[in-house]
Amino acid sequence: MDKIQELISQIPEEQLSTYINNLDYGVFYSSDINLSRKKIAEYINILKIVDYKEKFYLKSNRAPNYDKKTWKIFSTKEAVWYSFIEELISFRVSYDEIKRIKEKEFTKFNLVLILSLIYDVDILFYYSNSKFTFITQDELSSEYSNVRESFIIINMKKVYYNFYSNSKIEQSLEYYLGISNPEEVKILNHIAGGDYQHIILSMNNNVTIILEKKRKDWKKIIQDGGRVLKQGLFKSISFISNDGQNLTINISNYATF
């Protein structure tokens, strides 16, 4: 985490605080992130997100003074953490180990999200029998190259890709603006500006996605564009205007604070 702390220190304190608040703000219902009651019950001692006595209900932080119990609303931090747990389970990491990981790493998870989800820094989760921690790609190359034990590496970008590939996630422009770096904010504002007929997204995996602008689908083009942006796979975006003019924005290295 030393390198992560060093990178975080380069972000202005006010901006850092804004990102943390946005990542902690409740925006997802369990159905948005495919989190069933059964799964909540199964992971309840791992996630520590719901008081079991309240039977999967919590007061909403959208309406803290509401006098009835409402469904728990998950923050981006909580929702992506759940997706991260799914990745750990796929590697057959035990529940006891996942509990230990949560106790040590969850409080720092916002910092991981800010660097890798927002600023596109390669952050990896390193797990072995003797150690687990979040590290940068550079740290893996320089400090872990001579490790003599078996280990697991989870690239957080894979977690984000899986999470934001879920078409049930239908968030607003304001949501994506709140978890985007300055480069992405420019792109999102251009999408919101609407001065185009359609958008062409060129992806790193050689896939091309075309988003057509239609009056009835205005919200959807924001939702789809935001989700693809957070999946982290596209390398350029082209806006084609009504008269055929083409504005292309190449995706630069976001890791500039």
C-alpha positions in Angstrom: 0.0 0.0 0.0 3.0 2.3 0.3 3.0 3.2 -3.4 -0.8 3.5 -3.3 -0.5 6.1 -0.5 2.2 7.9 -2.4 -0.1 8.2 -5.5 -3.1 9.2 -3.4 -1.1 12.0 -1.8 -0.8 13.6 -5.3 -4.6 14.2 -5.5 -5.7 17.5 -4.0 -7.3 17.0 -0.6 -10.6 18.6 -1.5 -10.9 16.5 -4.7 -10.0 13.4 -2.7 -12.7 14.1 -0.1 -15.3 14.6 -2.9 -14.4 11.2 -4.5 -14.6 9.4 -1.1 -18.1 10.9 -0.5 -19.3 9.9 -3.9 -18.0 6.4 -3.5 -19.7 6.1 -0.1 -23.0 7.4 -1.2 -25.8 4.8 -1.6 -27.0 4.4 -5.2 -27.6 0.7 -5.8 -30.4 -1.6 -4.7 -29.6 -5.3 -4.3 -31.5 -6.1 -7.5 -29.3 -3.6 -9.5 -26.2 -5.7 -8.6 -27.7 -9.2 -8.6 -27.4 -9.4 -4.9 -30.3 -11.7 -3.8 -31.5 -12.1 -0.2 -30.0 -15.6 -0.3 -26.6 -14.3 -1.2 -26.8 -11.5 1.4 -27.5 -14.2 4.0 -24.7 -16.4 2.7 -22.1 -13.6 2.8 -23.5 -11.7 5.8 -20.5 -12.4 8.0 -18.1 -11.5 5.2 -19.6 -8.3 3.9 -20.7 -6.8 7.3 -23.1 -4.6 5.4 -26.4 -5.5 6.9 -27.5 -6.1 10.5 -29.0 -9.6 10.5 -31.6 -8.6 13.1 -33.0 -6.1 10.7 -33.7 -8.8 8.1 -31.9 -7.2 5.2 -33.4 -3.8 5.9 -31.6 -0.6 6.8 -32.5 3.1 6.8 -31.7 4.6 3.5 -28.9 7.2 3.5 -31.0 8.9 0.7 -33.7 9.5 3.3 -32.2 9.1 6.8 -35.2 10.6 8.5 -37.7 8.3 6.9 -39.7 6.6 9.7 -40.1 3.2 8.0 -37.4 0.6 7.2 -36.3 0.7 3.6 -34.3 -1.7 1.5 -30.5 -1.3 2.0 -29.0 0.9 -0.7 -25.4 0.0 -1.5 -22.7 2.5 -2.2 -20.3 2.0 -5.1 -17.7 1.0 -2.6 -19.9 -1.7 -1.1 -21.2 -2.9 -4.4 -17.8 -3.2 -6.0 -16.4 -4.9 -2.9 -19.2 -7.5 -3.3 -18.0 -8.0 -6.9 -14.4 -8.3 -5.6 -15.5 -11.0 -3.1 -17.1 -12.9 -6.0 -13.7 -12.9 -7.7 -12.0 -14.2 -4.5 -14.5 -17.0 -4.2 -13.8 -18.0 -7.8 -10.2 -18.6 -6.8 -11.5 -20.7 -3.9 -10.4 -18.3 -1.2 -12.1 -19.5 2.0 -14.7 -17.5 3.8 -12.4 -17.3 6.8 -9.7 -15.8 4.7 -12.1 -13.3 3.1 -13.1 -12.2 6.5 -9.5 -11.5 7.3 -9.1 -9.6 4.0 -12.1 -7.5 4.8 -10.9 -6.6 8.3 -7.5 -5.4 6.9 -8.4 -4.0 3.5 -12.0 -2.7 3.4 -11.2 0.6 5.1 -8.6 1.3 2.4 -10.9 0.2 -0.5 -11.9 3.8 -1.4 -8.2 4.6 -2.1 -8.0 1.5 -4.4 -11.2 2.6 -6.2 -10.0 6.2 -6.6 -6.7 5.2 -8.2 -7.9 2.3 -10.4 -11.6 3.0 -11.1 -11.2 6.7 -11.5 -7.6 7.3 -12.5 -7.0 4.1 -14.4 -3.9 3.1 -12.4 -3.2 -0.7 -12.6 -4.0 -1.9 -9.0 -3.7 -5.6 -8.3 -4.7 -7.7 -5.3 -1.9 -10.0 -4.2 -2.8 -13.1 -2.2 -0.7 -15.9 -0.9 -0.5 -18.2 2.2 1.7 -15.7 3.9 0.5 -12.3 2.7 -2.3 -10.4 1.0 -2.4 -6.7 0.0 -3.3 -4.3 -2.8 -0.3 -3.3 -4.9 0.5 -1.5 -8.1 1.7 -3.2 -11.3 5.2 -1.6 -10.7 5.4 -3.1 -7.2 4.6 -6.5 -8.5 7.4 -6.2 -11.0 10.0 -4.8 -8.6 9.1 -6.3 -5.2 7.4 -9.6 -5.9 9.4 -10.9 -8.9 11.4 -13.4 -6.7 8.5 -14.8 -4.7 9.0 -18.5 -4.1 5.5 -19.4 -3.1 2.2 -19.8 -5.0 0.1 -16.7 -5.2 -3.0 -15.2 -6.8 -3.2 -11.9 -8.6 -6.5 -10.2 -9.2 -6.5 -7.2 -11.5 -9.1 -4.7 -10.2 -9.8 -3.7 -13.8 -11.3 -7.1 -14.3 -13.6 -6.6 -11.3 -14.8 -3.2 -12.7 -15.3 -4.7 -16.1 -17.5 -7.5 -14.7 -19.4 -5.1 -12.5 -20.2 -2.5 -15.1 -21.0 -5.0 -17.7 -24.3 -5.6 -15.8 -27.0 -3.9 -17.9 -29.1 -3.5 -14.8 -26.9 -0.7 -13.7 -28.7 2.4 -14.9 -27.1 5.3 -13.2 -27.4 9.0 -14.1 -24.9 11.4 -15.6 -24.3 12.9 -12.1 -23.3 9.5 -10.8 -20.7 9.0 -13.5 -19.4 12.6 -13.2 -18.9 11.9 -9.4 -16.6 8.9 -10.0 -14.7 10.2 -13.0 -11.3 11.9 -13.6 -11.1 15.2 -15.5 -10.5 13.5 -18.8 -13.6 11.3 -18.4 -15.6 14.3 -17.2 -14.9 16.1 -20.5 -16.1 13.0 -22.4 -19.2 12.6 -20.3 -20.1 16.3 -20.7 -19.7 16.0 -24.4 -22.0 13.0 -24.5 -24.5 15.1 -22.4 -24.2 18.0 -24.8 -26.0 16.1 -27.5 -24.4 17.8 -30.5 -24.0 14.6 -32.5 -26.1 11.9 -34.3 -24.3 8.9 -32.9 -21.2 7.9 -30.9 -18.6 5.3 -31.9 -16.6 3.6 -29.1 -13.5 1.8 -30.2 -12.5 -0.8 -27.7 -9.1 -2.2 -26.7 -10.4 -5.7 -27.5 -11.1 -4.7 -31.1 -14.8 -4.4 -30.5 -16.7 -1.3 -31.8 -19.8 -0.1 -30.1 -22.2 2.4 -31.8 -24.6 4.4 -29.6 -27.4 6.0 -31.6 -28.9 9.3 -30.3 -32.6 9.1 -30.1 -34.9 11.4 -28.2 -36.6 8.5 -26.4 -33.3 6.9 -25.5 -31.5 10.0 -24.2 -31.1 8.5 -20.7 -30.0 5.2 -22.1 -27.2 6.7 -24.1 -25.9 8.3 -20.9 -26.3 5.1 -19.0 -24.6 2.9 -21.6 -21.8 5.4 -22.3 -21.1 5.7 -18.6 -21.0 2.0 -18.1 -18.7 1.4 -21.0 -16.4 4.2 -19.8 -16.1 2.6 -16.3 -15.5 -0.8 -17.9 -12.1 0.6 -18.8 -11.7 -1.0 -22.2 -12.2 1.7 -24.8 -9.3 3.6 -26.4 -11.2 6.3 -28.4 -14.6 7.8 -28.8 -15.9 9.5 -31.9 -18.9 11.9 -32.1 -20.5 12.0 -35.5 -22.6 15.1 -36.0 -25.7 15.5 -38.2 -23.7 17.0 -41.0 -21.1 14.1 -40.9 -18.4 15.9 -39.0 -16.3 13.6 -36.9 -14.8 14.6 -33.5 -12.5 11.8 -32.1 -11.1 11.8 -28.6 -8.3 9.4 -27.9 -8.2 8.0 -24.4 -5.0 9.2 -22.8 -3.3 7.9 -19.6 -5.6 8.9 -16.8 -3.0 8.6 -14.1 -2.3 12.3 -14.0 -3.6 14.2 -10.9 
